[in-house]
Amino acid sequence: MIKWAIIFFIISLVAGFFGFTGVAAGAKGIAKILFFIAVAIFLIVLIFGVFLGVLVF
């Protein structure tokens, strides 16, 4: 999921550089959402791992 967030961030940078502000804003929004979802999933897995005392992966 972080990989997709980075890809959309790069798309946003390239689109912003070439003047496609609508595309850049959309890609930035998608990248931000994917990043926060990935962080939330990481924290949930970390909490379950600590509370259960086993490796959840």
mmCIF file of the N, C-alpha and C atoms, coordinates in Angstrom:
data_MODEL
# 
_entry.id   MODEL 
# 
loop_
_atom_site.group_PDB 
_atom_site.id 
_atom_site.type_symbol 
_atom_site.label_atom_id 
_atom_site.label_alt_id 
_atom_site.label_comp_id 
_atom_site.label_asym_id 
_atom_site.label_entity_id 
_atom_site.label_seq_id 
_atom_site.pdbx_PDB_ins_code 
_atom_site.Cartn_x 
_atom_site.Cartn_y 
_atom_site.Cartn_z 
_atom_site.occupancy 
_atom_site.B_iso_or_equiv 
_atom_site.pdbx_formal_charge 
_atom_site.auth_seq_id 
_atom_site.auth_comp_id 
_atom_site.auth_asym_id 
_atom_site.auth_atom_id 
_atom_site.pdbx_PDB_model_num 
ATOM 1   N N  . MET A 1 1  ? 0.822  -1.182  0.000   1.00 0.00 ? 1  MET A N  1 
ATOM 2   C CA . MET A 1 1  ? 0.000  0.000   0.000   1.00 0.00 ? 1  MET A CA 1 
ATOM 3   C C  . MET A 1 1  ? 0.875  1.259   0.000   1.00 0.00 ? 1  MET A C  1 
ATOM 4   N N  . ILE A 1 2  ? 1.970  1.196   0.711   1.00 0.00 ? 2  ILE A N  1 
ATOM 5   C CA . ILE A 1 2  ? 2.894  2.343   0.698   1.00 0.00 ? 2  ILE A CA 1 
ATOM 6   C C  . ILE A 1 2  ? 3.444  2.542   -0.711  1.00 0.00 ? 2  ILE A C  1 
ATOM 7   N N  . LYS A 1 3  ? 3.666  1.435   -1.427  1.00 0.00 ? 3  LYS A N  1 
ATOM 8   C CA . LYS A 1 3  ? 4.176  1.532   -2.793  1.00 0.00 ? 3  LYS A CA 1 
ATOM 9   C C  . LYS A 1 3  ? 3.210  2.329   -3.668  1.00 0.00 ? 3  LYS A C  1 
ATOM 10  N N  . TRP A 1 4  ? 1.902  2.077   -3.549  1.00 0.00 ? 4  TRP A N  1 
ATOM 11  C CA . TRP A 1 4  ? 0.912  2.799   -4.339  1.00 0.00 ? 4  TRP A CA 1 
ATOM 12  C C  . TRP A 1 4  ? 0.844  4.260   -3.921  1.00 0.00 ? 4  TRP A C  1 
ATOM 13  N N  . ALA A 1 5  ? 1.004  4.525   -2.624  1.00 0.00 ? 5  ALA A N  1 
ATOM 14  C CA . ALA A 1 5  ? 1.006  5.913   -2.158  1.00 0.00 ? 5  ALA A CA 1 
ATOM 15  C C  . ALA A 1 5  ? 2.183  6.676   -2.762  1.00 0.00 ? 5  ALA A C  1 
ATOM 16  N N  . ILE A 1 6  ? 3.333  6.036   -2.822  1.00 0.00 ? 6  ILE A N  1 
ATOM 17  C CA . ILE A 1 6  ? 4.520  6.677   -3.411  1.00 0.00 ? 6  ILE A CA 1 
ATOM 18  C C  . ILE A 1 6  ? 4.317  6.899   -4.904  1.00 0.00 ? 6  ILE A C  1 
ATOM 19  N N  . ILE A 1 7  ? 3.714  5.913   -5.587  1.00 0.00 ? 7  ILE A N  1 
ATOM 20  C CA . ILE A 1 7  ? 3.459  6.055   -7.027  1.00 0.00 ? 7  ILE A CA 1 
ATOM 21  C C  . ILE A 1 7  ? 2.529  7.238   -7.290  1.00 0.00 ? 7  ILE A C  1 
ATOM 22  N N  . PHE A 1 8  ? 1.438  7.347   -6.522  1.00 0.00 ? 8  PHE A N  1 
ATOM 23  C CA . PHE A 1 8  ? 0.521  8.466   -6.728  1.00 0.00 ? 8  PHE A CA 1 
ATOM 24  C C  . PHE A 1 8  ? 1.175  9.793   -6.356  1.00 0.00 ? 8  PHE A C  1 
ATOM 25  N N  . PHE A 1 9  ? 2.072  9.792   -5.373  1.00 0.00 ? 9  PHE A N  1 
ATOM 26  C CA . PHE A 1 9  ? 2.800  11.016  -5.025  1.00 0.00 ? 9  PHE A CA 1 
ATOM 27  C C  . PHE A 1 9  ? 3.683  11.460  -6.190  1.00 0.00 ? 9  PHE A C  1 
ATOM 28  N N  . ILE A 1 10 ? 4.367  10.517  -6.812  1.00 0.00 ? 10 ILE A N  1 
ATOM 29  C CA . ILE A 1 10 ? 5.225  10.847  -7.956  1.00 0.00 ? 10 ILE A CA 1 
ATOM 30  C C  . ILE A 1 10 ? 4.380  11.342  -9.127  1.00 0.00 ? 10 ILE A C  1 
ATOM 31  N N  . ILE A 1 11 ? 3.236  10.697  -9.364  1.00 0.00 ? 11 ILE A N  1 
ATOM 32  C CA . ILE A 1 11 ? 2.327  11.173  -10.416 1.00 0.00 ? 11 ILE A CA 1 
ATOM 33  C C  . ILE A 1 11 ? 1.891  12.603  -10.124 1.00 0.00 ? 11 ILE A C  1 
ATOM 34  N N  . SER A 1 12 ? 1.602  12.885  -8.860  1.00 0.00 ? 12 SER A N  1 
ATOM 35  C CA . SER A 1 12 ? 1.196  14.231  -8.473  1.00 0.00 ? 12 SER A CA 1 
ATOM 36  C C  . SER A 1 12 ? 2.304  15.250  -8.742  1.00 0.00 ? 12 SER A C  1 
ATOM 37  N N  . LEU A 1 13 ? 3.530  14.894  -8.410  1.00 0.00 ? 13 LEU A N  1 
ATOM 38  C CA . LEU A 1 13 ? 4.648  15.809  -8.659  1.00 0.00 ? 13 LEU A CA 1 
ATOM 39  C C  . LEU A 1 13 ? 4.842  16.076  -10.143 1.00 0.00 ? 13 LEU A C  1 
ATOM 40  N N  . VAL A 1 14 ? 4.798  15.015  -10.953 1.00 0.00 ? 14 VAL A N  1 
ATOM 41  C CA . VAL A 1 14 ? 5.005  15.169  -12.392 1.00 0.00 ? 14 VAL A CA 1 
ATOM 42  C C  . VAL A 1 14 ? 3.858  15.982  -13.007 1.00 0.00 ? 14 VAL A C  1 
ATOM 43  N N  . ALA A 1 15 ? 2.621  15.683  -12.621 1.00 0.00 ? 15 ALA A N  1 
ATOM 44  C CA . ALA A 1 15 ? 1.476  16.416  -13.165 1.00 0.00 ? 15 ALA A CA 1 
ATOM 45  C C  . ALA A 1 15 ? 1.530  17.879  -12.745 1.00 0.00 ? 15 ALA A C  1 
ATOM 46  N N  . GLY A 1 16 ? 1.926  18.139  -11.507 1.00 0.00 ? 16 GLY A N  1 
ATOM 47  C CA . GLY A 1 16 ? 2.061  19.522  -11.054 1.00 0.00 ? 16 GLY A CA 1 
ATOM 48  C C  . GLY A 1 16 ? 3.142  20.267  -11.804 1.00 0.00 ? 16 GLY A C  1 
ATOM 49  N N  . PHE A 1 17 ? 4.230  19.575  -12.119 1.00 0.00 ? 17 PHE A N  1 
ATOM 50  C CA . PHE A 1 17 ? 5.329  20.194  -12.855 1.00 0.00 ? 17 PHE A CA 1 
ATOM 51  C C  . PHE A 1 17 ? 4.886  20.606  -14.257 1.00 0.00 ? 17 PHE A C  1 
ATOM 52  N N  . PHE A 1 18 ? 4.064  19.768  -14.894 1.00 0.00 ? 18 PHE A N  1 
ATOM 53  C CA . PHE A 1 18 ? 3.628  20.067  -16.252 1.00 0.00 ? 18 PHE A CA 1 
ATOM 54  C C  . PHE A 1 18 ? 2.368  20.930  -16.307 1.00 0.00 ? 18 PHE A C  1 
ATOM 55  N N  . GLY A 1 19 ? 1.822  21.312  -15.138 1.00 0.00 ? 19 GLY A N  1 
ATOM 56  C CA . GLY A 1 19 ? 0.711  22.252  -15.117 1.00 0.00 ? 19 GLY A CA 1 
ATOM 57  C C  . GLY A 1 19 ? -0.668 21.622  -15.049 1.00 0.00 ? 19 GLY A C  1 
ATOM 58  N N  . PHE A 1 20 ? -0.751 20.320  -14.896 1.00 0.00 ? 20 PHE A N  1 
ATOM 59  C CA . PHE A 1 20 ? -2.054 19.661  -14.769 1.00 0.00 ? 20 PHE A CA 1 
ATOM 60  C C  . PHE A 1 20 ? -2.460 19.676  -13.301 1.00 0.00 ? 20 PHE A C  1 
ATOM 61  N N  . THR A 1 21 ? -2.953 20.824  -12.850 1.00 0.00 ? 21 THR A N  1 
ATOM 62  C CA . THR A 1 21 ? -3.206 20.985  -11.418 1.00 0.00 ? 21 THR A CA 1 
ATOM 63  C C  . THR A 1 21 ? -4.348 20.112  -10.919 1.00 0.00 ? 21 THR A C  1 
ATOM 64  N N  . GLY A 1 22 ? -5.362 19.877  -11.744 1.00 0.00 ? 22 GLY A N  1 
ATOM 65  C CA . GLY A 1 22 ? -6.475 19.023  -11.332 1.00 0.00 ? 22 GLY A CA 1 
ATOM 66  C C  . GLY A 1 22 ? -6.021 17.588  -11.114 1.00 0.00 ? 22 GLY A C  1 
ATOM 67  N N  . VAL A 1 23 ? -5.219 17.085  -12.035 1.00 0.00 ? 23 VAL A N  1 
ATOM 68  C CA . VAL A 1 23 ? -4.688 15.728  -11.913 1.00 0.00 ? 23 VAL A CA 1 
ATOM 69  C C  . VAL A 1 23 ? -3.754 15.641  -10.717 1.00 0.00 ? 23 VAL A C  1 
ATOM 70  N N  . ALA A 1 24 ? -2.938 16.658  -10.527 1.00 0.00 ? 24 ALA A N  1 
ATOM 71  C CA . ALA A 1 24 ? -1.993 16.665  -9.411  1.00 0.00 ? 24 ALA A CA 1 
ATOM 72  C C  . ALA A 1 24 ? -2.733 16.652  -8.076  1.00 0.00 ? 24 ALA A C  1 
ATOM 73  N N  . ALA A 1 25 ? -3.786 17.425  -7.963  1.00 0.00 ? 25 ALA A N  1 
ATOM 74  C CA . ALA A 1 25 ? -4.548 17.472  -6.713  1.00 0.00 ? 25 ALA A CA 1 
ATOM 75  C C  . ALA A 1 25 ? -5.233 16.139  -6.450  1.00 0.00 ? 25 ALA A C  1 
ATOM 76  N N  . GLY A 1 26 ? -5.768 15.517  -7.485  1.00 0.00 ? 26 GLY A N  1 
ATOM 77  C CA . GLY A 1 26 ? -6.411 14.217  -7.323  1.00 0.00 ? 26 GLY A CA 1 
ATOM 78  C C  . GLY A 1 26 ? -5.420 13.141  -6.903  1.00 0.00 ? 26 GLY A C  1 
ATOM 79  N N  . ALA A 1 27 ? -4.274 13.113  -7.556  1.00 0.00 ? 27 ALA A N  1 
ATOM 80  C CA . ALA A 1 27 ? -3.252 12.121  -7.216  1.00 0.00 ? 27 ALA A CA 1 
ATOM 81  C C  . ALA A 1 27 ? -2.717 12.351  -5.800  1.00 0.00 ? 27 ALA A C  1 
ATOM 82  N N  . LYS A 1 28 ? -2.598 13.613  -5.404  1.00 0.00 ? 28 LYS A N  1 
ATOM 83  C CA . LYS A 1 28 ? -2.137 13.922  -4.049  1.00 0.00 ? 28 LYS A CA 1 
ATOM 84  C C  . LYS A 1 28 ? -3.138 13.430  -3.012  1.00 0.00 ? 28 LYS A C  1 
ATOM 85  N N  . GLY A 1 29 ? -4.402 13.622  -3.282  1.00 0.00 ? 29 GLY A N  1 
ATOM 86  C CA . GLY A 1 29 ? -5.439 13.154  -2.363  1.00 0.00 ? 29 GLY A CA 1 
ATOM 87  C C  . GLY A 1 29 ? -5.437 11.639  -2.218  1.00 0.00 ? 29 GLY A C  1 
ATOM 88  N N  . ILE A 1 30 ? -5.301 10.946  -3.342  1.00 0.00 ? 30 ILE A N  1 
ATOM 89  C CA . ILE A 1 30 ? -5.253 9.481   -3.303  1.00 0.00 ? 30 ILE A CA 1 
ATOM 90  C C  . ILE A 1 30 ? -4.019 9.012   -2.544  1.00 0.00 ? 30 ILE A C  1 
ATOM 91  N N  . ALA A 1 31 ? -2.870 9.635   -2.787  1.00 0.00 ? 31 ALA A N  1 
ATOM 92  C CA . ALA A 1 31 ? -1.646 9.249   -2.096  1.00 0.00 ? 31 ALA A CA 1 
ATOM 93  C C  . ALA A 1 31 ? -1.777 9.458   -0.583  1.00 0.00 ? 31 ALA A C  1 
ATOM 94  N N  . LYS A 1 32 ? -2.400 10.558  -0.181  1.00 0.00 ? 32 LYS A N  1 
ATOM 95  C CA . LYS A 1 32 ? -2.571 10.845  1.239   1.00 0.00 ? 32 LYS A CA 1 
ATOM 96  C C  . LYS A 1 32 ? -3.481 9.806   1.909   1.00 0.00 ? 32 LYS A C  1 
ATOM 97  N N  . ILE A 1 33 ? -4.583 9.468   1.248   1.00 0.00 ? 33 ILE A N  1 
ATOM 98  C CA . ILE A 1 33 ? -5.506 8.479   1.792   1.00 0.00 ? 33 ILE A CA 1 
ATOM 99  C C  . ILE A 1 33 ? -4.835 7.122   1.928   1.00 0.00 ? 33 ILE A C  1 
ATOM 100 N N  . LEU A 1 34 ? -4.121 6.682   0.875   1.00 0.00 ? 34 LEU A N  1 
ATOM 101 C CA . LEU A 1 34 ? -3.446 5.382   0.924   1.00 0.00 ? 34 LEU A CA 1 
ATOM 102 C C  . LEU A 1 34 ? -2.376 5.347   2.005   1.00 0.00 ? 34 LEU A C  1 
ATOM 103 N N  . PHE A 1 35 ? -1.670 6.456   2.197   1.00 0.00 ? 35 PHE A N  1 
ATOM 104 C CA . PHE A 1 35 ? -0.642 6.501   3.231   1.00 0.00 ? 35 PHE A CA 1 
ATOM 105 C C  . PHE A 1 35 ? -1.254 6.331   4.614   1.00 0.00 ? 35 PHE A C  1 
ATOM 106 N N  . PHE A 1 36 ? -2.339 7.045   4.889   1.00 0.00 ? 36 PHE A N  1 
ATOM 107 C CA . PHE A 1 36 ? -2.947 6.944   6.212   1.00 0.00 ? 36 PHE A CA 1 
ATOM 108 C C  . PHE A 1 36 ? -3.601 5.587   6.446   1.00 0.00 ? 36 PHE A C  1 
ATOM 109 N N  . ILE A 1 37 ? -4.141 4.971   5.404   1.00 0.00 ? 37 ILE A N  1 
ATOM 110 C CA . ILE A 1 37 ? -4.672 3.609   5.548   1.00 0.00 ? 37 ILE A CA 1 
ATOM 111 C C  . ILE A 1 37 ? -3.541 2.643   5.874   1.00 0.00 ? 37 ILE A C  1 
ATOM 112 N N  . ALA A 1 38 ? -2.403 2.780   5.205   1.00 0.00 ? 38 ALA A N  1 
ATOM 113 C CA . ALA A 1 38 ? -1.255 1.904   5.468   1.00 0.00 ? 38 ALA A CA 1 
ATOM 114 C C  . ALA A 1 38 ? -0.749 2.093   6.896   1.00 0.00 ? 38 ALA A C  1 
ATOM 115 N N  . VAL A 1 39 ? -0.697 3.323   7.376   1.00 0.00 ? 39 VAL A N  1 
ATOM 116 C CA . VAL A 1 39 ? -0.255 3.581   8.748   1.00 0.00 ? 39 VAL A CA 1 
ATOM 117 C C  . VAL A 1 39 ? -1.243 2.976   9.750   1.00 0.00 ? 39 VAL A C  1 
ATOM 118 N N  . ALA A 1 40 ? -2.542 3.094   9.479   1.00 0.00 ? 40 ALA A N  1 
ATOM 119 C CA . ALA A 1 40 ? -3.551 2.531   10.373  1.00 0.00 ? 40 ALA A CA 1 
ATOM 120 C C  . ALA A 1 40 ? -3.441 1.008   10.428  1.00 0.00 ? 40 ALA A C  1 
ATOM 121 N N  . ILE A 1 41 ? -3.262 0.369   9.282   1.00 0.00 ? 41 ILE A N  1 
ATOM 122 C CA . ILE A 1 41 ? -3.103 -1.092  9.260   1.00 0.00 ? 41 ILE A CA 1 
ATOM 123 C C  . ILE A 1 41 ? -1.850 -1.503  10.016  1.00 0.00 ? 41 ILE A C  1 
ATOM 124 N N  . PHE A 1 42 ? -0.765 -0.767  9.841   1.00 0.00 ? 42 PHE A N  1 
ATOM 125 C CA . PHE A 1 42 ? 0.468  -1.065  10.562  1.00 0.00 ? 42 PHE A CA 1 
ATOM 126 C C  . PHE A 1 42 ? 0.257  -0.978  12.071  1.00 0.00 ? 42 PHE A C  1 
ATOM 127 N N  . LEU A 1 43 ? -0.423 0.070   12.519  1.00 0.00 ? 43 LEU A N  1 
ATOM 128 C CA . LEU A 1 43 ? -0.645 0.232   13.957  1.00 0.00 ? 43 LEU A CA 1 
ATOM 129 C C  . LEU A 1 43 ? -1.548 -0.865  14.517  1.00 0.00 ? 43 LEU A C  1 
ATOM 130 N N  . ILE A 1 44 ? -2.553 -1.272  13.772  1.00 0.00 ? 44 ILE A N  1 
ATOM 131 C CA . ILE A 1 44 ? -3.438 -2.344  14.226  1.00 0.00 ? 44 ILE A CA 1 
ATOM 132 C C  . ILE A 1 44 ? -2.669 -3.646  14.358  1.00 0.00 ? 44 ILE A C  1 
ATOM 133 N N  . VAL A 1 45 ? -1.857 -3.978  13.362  1.00 0.00 ? 45 VAL A N  1 
ATOM 134 C CA . VAL A 1 45 ? -1.058 -5.204  13.415  1.00 0.00 ? 45 VAL A CA 1 
ATOM 135 C C  . VAL A 1 45 ? -0.045 -5.127  14.553  1.00 0.00 ? 45 VAL A C  1 
ATOM 136 N N  . LEU A 1 46 ? 0.550  -3.974  14.764  1.00 0.00 ? 46 LEU A N  1 
ATOM 137 C CA . LEU A 1 46 ? 1.511  -3.803  15.851  1.00 0.00 ? 46 LEU A CA 1 
ATOM 138 C C  . LEU A 1 46 ? 0.847  -4.001  17.210  1.00 0.00 ? 46 LEU A C  1 
ATOM 139 N N  . ILE A 1 47 ? -0.321 -3.424  17.399  1.00 0.00 ? 47 ILE A N  1 
ATOM 140 C CA . ILE A 1 47 ? -1.034 -3.566  18.674  1.00 0.00 ? 47 ILE A CA 1 
ATOM 141 C C  . ILE A 1 47 ? -1.426 -5.011  18.924  1.00 0.00 ? 47 ILE A C  1 
ATOM 142 N N  . PHE A 1 48 ? -1.967 -5.689  17.901  1.00 0.00 ? 48 PHE A N  1 
ATOM 143 C CA . PHE A 1 48 ? -2.318 -7.098  18.067  1.00 0.00 ? 48 PHE A CA 1 
ATOM 144 C C  . PHE A 1 48 ? -1.089 -7.938  18.364  1.00 0.00 ? 48 PHE A C  1 
ATOM 145 N N  . GLY A 1 49 ? 0.029  -7.628  17.719  1.00 0.00 ? 49 GLY A N  1 
ATOM 146 C CA . GLY A 1 49 ? 1.268  -8.368  17.967  1.00 0.00 ? 49 GLY A CA 1 
ATOM 147 C C  . GLY A 1 49 ? 1.760  -8.205  19.391  1.00 0.00 ? 49 GLY A C  1 
ATOM 148 N N  . VAL A 1 50 ? 1.667  -7.004  19.913  1.00 0.00 ? 50 VAL A N  1 
ATOM 149 C CA . VAL A 1 50 ? 2.118  -6.744  21.285  1.00 0.00 ? 50 VAL A CA 1 
ATOM 150 C C  . VAL A 1 50 ? 1.189  -7.409  22.291  1.00 0.00 ? 50 VAL A C  1 
ATOM 151 N N  . PHE A 1 51 ? -0.119 -7.302  22.080  1.00 0.00 ? 51 PHE A N  1 
ATOM 152 C CA . PHE A 1 51 ? -1.067 -7.865  23.042  1.00 0.00 ? 51 PHE A CA 1 
ATOM 153 C C  . PHE A 1 51 ? -1.125 -9.382  23.002  1.00 0.00 ? 51 PHE A C  1 
ATOM 154 N N  . LEU A 1 52 ? -0.968 -9.963  21.838  1.00 0.00 ? 52 LEU A N  1 
ATOM 155 C CA . LEU A 1 52 ? -1.045 -11.419 21.739  1.00 0.00 ? 52 LEU A CA 1 
ATOM 156 C C  . LEU A 1 52 ? 0.294  -12.091 22.052  1.00 0.00 ? 52 LEU A C  1 
ATOM 157 N N  . GLY A 1 53 ? 1.366  -11.339 21.916  1.00 0.00 ? 53 GLY A N  1 
ATOM 158 C CA . GLY A 1 53 ? 2.683  -11.884 22.231  1.00 0.00 ? 53 GLY A CA 1 
ATOM 159 C C  . GLY A 1 53 ? 3.223  -12.820 21.173  1.00 0.00 ? 53 GLY A C  1 
ATOM 160 N N  . VAL A 1 54 ? 2.632  -12.835 20.014  1.00 0.00 ? 54 VAL A N  1 
ATOM 161 C CA . VAL A 1 54 ? 3.103  -13.684 18.919  1.00 0.00 ? 54 VAL A CA 1 
ATOM 162 C C  . VAL A 1 54 ? 3.229  -12.827 17.665  1.00 0.00 ? 54 VAL A C  1 
ATOM 163 N N  . LEU A 1 55 ? 3.927  -13.366 16.699  1.00 0.00 ? 55 LEU A N  1 
ATOM 164 C CA . LEU A 1 55 ? 4.084  -12.665 15.436  1.00 0.00 ? 55 LEU A CA 1 
ATOM 165 C C  . LEU A 1 55 ? 2.804  -12.851 14.621  1.00 0.00 ? 55 LEU A C  1 
ATOM 166 N N  . VAL A 1 56 ? 2.152  -11.764 14.235  1.00 0.00 ? 56 VAL A N  1 
ATOM 167 C CA . VAL A 1 56 ? 0.860  -11.833 13.578  1.00 0.00 ? 56 VAL A CA 1 
ATOM 168 C C  . VAL A 1 56 ? 1.000  -12.075 12.082  1.00 0.00 ? 56 VAL A C  1 
ATOM 169 N N  . PHE A 1 57 ? 2.130  -11.849 11.538  1.00 0.00 ? 57 PHE A N  1 
ATOM 170 C CA . PHE A 1 57 ? 2.298  -11.948 10.084  1.00 0.00 ? 57 PHE A CA 1 
ATOM 171 C C  . PHE A 1 57 ? 2.136  -13.384 9.717   1.00 0.00 ? 57 PHE A C  1 
# 
